[in-house]
Amino acid sequence: MAKIAMIGAGSLVFCKTLMADMLATPALAGSEYRLMALTRTRLDKMHAFIQRMIKDNGVEAAAVATTDRREALRGADYVVVMIQAGGVAEFRQDYEIPLKYGVDQCIGDTMGPGGVFRALRHIPALLEIGRDMQELCPDAILLNYANPMAMCCWALGRLPGLQFVGLCHGVQTTMDLVASYVGVPKNEIDFIAAGINHMAWFLKLEHRGRDLYPALKKNFEKPGFYVNEKVRGEVLRHFGYFMTESTGHLSEYLPYFRKNRKALDLYCDEPAFGGESGAYYKYCAMLAEKFAKTDPLSIESTKLGLRSAEYCSHIIEAKETGNIFRLNGNVRNDGYITNLPAGCCVEVPIFVDRTGLHPTVVGSLPPQCAALNMTNVLVQGLTVEASFSGDPELVMQAVALDPLTASVLTLKEIRDMAAEMLKAEARWLPQFAGKKLRPVPTIVIPKDVRRQEAPLDPALAIANRFTKLARA
């Protein structure tokens, strides 16, 4: 039966959720689960809890725990990755250092300085896992949950022959919202969504051949609907398509919503609906503090119920049984979206059967949608290149191109911020060991400085000539 390696099994939320899904899947009866984490503290608690789930529900399965990644990977059929390099401590650096400079992030795990540095921490670890898989389980499929999804999967796509898919729940949870806004059951809506992770577009929304976009757009003009998703609502109103990410996430990926107090008050002032400063870091810090005092698994129910919205168990089930499953996943762009760069990471419809993963060709996105995606893709590409090359200058340049950061900081401020983050997180950034950003001092211009003579731009010379004629 299936041999499933769970890398990062100390994850109290993801590991528990995914394991409950798989144990509740009859087609996966008899599977072997290899739980792997770097330390025993949470791993042993998770292992004990999963063993109780297996026993209490009468499931045919085996679970073993190890801190040896290679042992977990050897001969595996599936590798589920849910790592968080540096944990909450480094997440704090991702949020607090940029905030000191004026970059206000809500989530900080996908774009912005936080997303760039989380990628720089995760990419070396993911590449180690991928290379071990090439040696120890070359036919296995890697199912990645580590963010920032697009940057991590872009890096994984550089490993020859590695089968992988990046998984997120943005599409399926957004469909719950769409269904409630248009008054149609979710399972009756036909849709096509594609783009990049956390910024995929619903290109088609139909019910029995009827276009649902007119109803969706009409309701977003009503305050009672609009207030729930101000940022997504604004993007829909001005760019014409609905997106897969919530206000909290999306407000960070574009330059319009968090660049000053006015924008924050206008679009991100509703704590109940997301968007507030540091929301995800503060949530994670609260959980970490709570879990340090109490073992939540000791009081958690072991009863198996309906599977969650996560795709993982359904993908493995489809591969094992041959029953076709459709999802939206993140893969290397090998012609699937033609107006996004080849080799980048795209999120497209994928079908799974016994023969594996089958991404679909979407073609071209609407030009305005591709353009907004590209503002993020450029940052992603520079970040991946920075991690592979170990060049800290590329780190600074990636952050400088980030839409939110560029809307509030000068280049000198961005360089200073990147240098501080590289130093603060050096322990988790082995690719930059011994390297620093080059200093770029501020040039002080005395009041009496004499401007150096230089050739005048021809266009400027013509403009000056016409200005003089006009005044004459």
N, C-alpha and C positions, 0 to 999 in steps of 0.2 A: 504494500500500500504506500501512500504518499509519505515521503520524508520531508518535513517542513522545518527549516531553520528559522528561528525567530531572533534576529540580531537587534539587540537593544531591549531585551525582555524585561529590563527593570522599569520600563515605561508603565506606570500604574494605570493609565487611562487606555492607551492604545493596545498594549499587550492583552490586558483583560478583555477589552471589547472584541478584538480580532480572534482571540482564543475562544471566547464564548460563541462567536459566529461559526467558527470551524467545528467546534464540538457539537453544535446544533445542526450540522449538515450531515444527514444520513449517508450521503455518498462518500464522505471522508472517514467513515468508521474504519478503525484499524490503523489509522495514520500514526506516525511517530513524530512528536514535536520536540525539537531540540532548542531549548531556551538558553540563550547566550547573553551575558552582560559582562562588563569589565570587572565588576566587584560583586561580592556575594550578598551584600546587605539587602538590597531589594530583590535580587534574583532568587534567593532562597525563599523569601516570603511569597513571591509570585509562583514559584514552583510548587510550594505547599498548597496554595490556593487552587491551582489548576488540577493538582492531584485530587483535591476534595471535589472539584467540579466533575471530574471524570467518575469518581466513586459514587457521589450522591445522585448522579443522573444515569448511572449504568451505561456509560459510553465506553465502547471498545476503542481504546487509544492508549498510547504510552507517552509519557513526558519525562525528559531528562534535562538536567541543568548543568551548564559548564561555563567557565570563564575563558575557555580556549576556542577562539573563533574558527580555527582550522578544523578542529574536532567537530564543531557544529555543522560546518559546510561540507565535510567529506561525504560524497555520494548523495547530497541533497537533491530533491526534485524542485523545490521552491525555496526561495530565500526572501524572507520578509524583513525589511530594514526600517527601524523606527528610532534611530539614534538621535541624540542631542548632545553634540560635543561641547563640553564646557558647562553644560547644565544651566541652572538658573543664575549662577554667579556671572558667567560671561554674557548671558542675556541681559543682565543688569547693565553691563558696560555698553552693550549695543544700544540701550535706551538712554542711559543717563549722560554719557559723554556727548552724543549729538544734541541732546536737549540743552546742555550747558552752552553750546554754540548757537542755539536757536532753531534746531531742527526738531520739530515736535512730531513724534511717531506714535501711532496708535497700536499697531501690532508689531512691526519691526522685524518680521521674519521672511520677507519676500523681496521687497525693494528697500530703498533708502540705505543709509549707512548700516543699519542693523541687518538688513537682508544681505548686503555685500559681505559683511564680516561673518555672518552665520554660514554663508556659502564657503568662504575661505577656510572656516573650521571644518566643514563637513566634507568638502571635496577630497582632501587627502585620505580621510577615513573610508569614504565610499570607493575610491580607486583601489585601496588595499583590499576591500571586500570583493570588488569586481575581479581583480587579478587573482585572488585566491580561488574564486569561482572558476576562472578559466583553467586553473590547474586541477581543482578538486571536484568540481561538479559542472563541467562545461556545457551540459545540456539543460541545466536548471534555468528557471525564470526568476529574475530579481524583481520583487514588488516593492517599490520605494515609497515610503511615507515621509522621508526626511525633507524638510524645507530648507532653503527656498527651492521649490520643486523644479522650476525651469532651469536654474543654474546647475543644480545637482544632476539632473538628467542630461543636460547638455554635456557635462563632463563625462558621465557614464557612456554617452553615445560615442565617445572617442576610443573606447576599448573595443577592439575588433571582435566581432562574433558574439558579444555579450547580449543575451536576451533580457530585456528589462521593460518595465512600464512604471511610470510615476502615477500614484493614485491620490486623489483629492475628493472631497465630497461636495465641492462647490456647485457642480451641475445638478446633482440630485436634490440637494437642499434648496437651491434656487427654484427648482420646479415646484416645490411645495408652495413657495411664495407666489409664483406665476399662477398656479392653479387657483389659489385663493383670490387673486386679483381679477381673474377673468371668469370665475364661477364655473369652472369645468374640472371634473375629476382628473387628478394628475395622470393616472394610467390611461386616460383617453386622449392625452395631448401628444401629437406627433411633433417632434422637434429635431432640429439639427443645431448643434453647438460646436463652435471651433474657434481657435485663436491660440492664446498662450495661457498657461496656468494662472489662475486668479484674474485673468482678463480675457476670457473666452466670450464669444458673442452668440446669442441665440439668433441664428440666421433664418430660422424657420420655426414658427409656432402655429400649429393648426389643430383644429378639431373637426374630424370627418370632412376634411377638405376646406374648411372655413378658416380664413386667416384670423388669428387671435390678436394680432398686433393693434388693430384699431381700438379694441376694447381695453387693452393694456395701457395704451397711450392716453386714452380718454380718462381712465381712472387715475393715472398719475397726475392729471391736472386738478384733481380734487385734494384739498388739504389733508383730509383724513387718511388718504392712501399715501400721498407724497411724503408726509412727515415720518413714515416708517423707514424710508430709504431715500433720504434727500440726495445723497451723492449719486447713487445709481439712477435716481429719477432725473437729475440734471443731465447726466450723460445721455440717457435715453432721449430727453427733450431736445438736446442740441446735436447729437450724433446719429439718432434714429434707430439704435439697436440696444437691447437690454443685455446686461453683462452678468457674469456668474458670481461676482463678489460683492459682499455687503459694504455698507458705508464705511465701516472701520477699516477694512482692507483697502478699498478702492480710493479712499481719500488720500492714501500715501503714494499711490502710483502715478498721480497726475499733479500738475503744478497749481491747480485752481482752488483747492479746498483747505489747505493747512498752512498757507504761506504767511499769514498774519492773523492777528487777533480778530479782525473783521470777518475773515473767511471762516475761522474756527467757530466763532459765535453763530455764524449764519448756517453752517452745514454740519457741524460736529458737536453741537451743544446739548444733545439729547442723550444722557447716559443710558437710558433704557434701550436705546437703539444703536449703541456703538458709536465709535468715533472719538471717544475721550482719550486724553493723553495717557500713554503707557498702559492701556487697558489689559493687554494680554500679558505683559510682564508682571503687572501687579497681581493678576489672577494666578499666574504660575508661582510667584513668590508666596502668595497666600497658601496655595496648596502645599508647597514645599515645607512651609512652617508647620502647617497642620499635620502633614505626614511624618514630620520629624518627631512629633509628640505622640501620635497615635497611628497604629497600623490600620489603615482603612480596610484592608483585605480581611482582617480578623472579624469585622462586623458586616462584611459584604455578603449578600445572598449568593449561593452557588447555583441557584435554580436557573436552568437554561430556558430562554423564551424565544421570541421572534428574533431573527437576525437584524443587525443594525443596517444603516444606510451605506456602510463601507463596502467597497467592491471586492475586497481580498478573497473572502470565502467563495464568492460566486465565480471568480476567475479560476480558482483551483478546482472547483466542482466542474466547471465546463471543460477544463483541460483533462480531467480524470474520466469524465463520462461521455464527452462528445456532444453534450447538449449545448446548443449555441447560447452564448450570453453576450449582450451588447453593453458597452460602457463608454465613458469618455476618459481617455487616458493620455499620459504625456510620453511622447516618443521623439526620437530623432527625426527631424524634418527631411525625409527623403522623398521630396516631391509632393507631400500631402497638402501643404498650403503653398501655392506657387508664388504669392507675393510677400512671403517671409523668407529669410535667408536659408539656404540649404545648410543642413547640419545643426541648426539651432533646435531648441526644444519646442514642440507644438503640442497643443491639446486637441485631439480629434476623436471622432467616433471610432471605436475598435470593436471587432467581433472576436470572440474566443471560442475555439472548439478543440477537439482532441489534437489537432495538428499545431496549435499554438495561437499566437496573437496576430490579428490581421487588421492593421490600421487602414482606414479608408481615405481615398483621395477627395479632398474638399474642393480643391481648385483655388481660385482667388477670393479673398475676403473683400467686402466693400472697401474702397480705397481709404475712407476715413477711419475705418476700423483697423486696417493694416497699419495706417500711420500712427495711431495711438499705441498699437502693439509695439511698433518699432522704437518708440521712446523708451520702452522697457527692455526690448531685445538688445539694443546697443549696450546698455549697462550690463546685462547678463553676459554678453559675449566678452566684454573687457574683463569682467570678473573671472570668468573661466580661464581666459588667457593669462591673467595675473597669477592664478593659482598654479597653472602648469609651468609658467616661466619663472615664478618666484620673483617677479619684478614689482617692487613696491610702488613704482611710478604708475603702473597700470591700475593699482588699487585706487590711488588718488584720482586718477582720470575717470575710472568707473564711477566713483562717488560724485565727481564733478558733473557727470552727465545725468545723474539721477534727477528726475524732474522736480521732486520736492526740495532736495538739497539746493539745486541750482536756483530755485525761486527765492531762497532766503539768505544764501551765503555768497561771499566773494571767493575767488579762486584761492587767495591767500588763507582765508579762514578754513576753506575745505582742506587745504594741504595741512594746516595745523591740526585740524580735527582728525584727519586720517593718520597722521604721525602719532598722535596721542593714542588712538585706538590700536594701531599696530604694536605700540609699546605695551599697552595694558593687556593685550590678548596674546602676547608673543608665545606663551606656553603652548597654545593650541594652533599656532601657525608655523609649523616646521619648515614650510616651503620658503619662508622669508628669514630664516635663521641667519644672523650676522649682517642683515641688510637693513638699511634705513632709507627713508625718503630724503632726497637731497635738499638742503636748506635753500630757500629762496627768500633773501632778506627784503624787507620793505625799502623802497627807494624814497628818500626824503628830498623833495624839490624845494630848494631855498627860494624865497620870494624874488630875489634879484638874479636868479639864474638866467643866463642868456640862451635862448633857444638856438640849437644847431641848425644851420642851413641844410635843407634837404630838397630834392627835386619835388616839385609840386605835382600832385595827382592831376592828370589831364582833365578828368571830369570835373574836379574841383576848380581848376583854372577856368574852364568854360562857364561854370556856375558863377564864379566871381565876376567874370566879364559881363555876363548878362545882368547881374545884380547892379553893377556900376552903371550900365546903360539904362536900366529901369529907373534908377535914382536920378540920372541926368534928365 
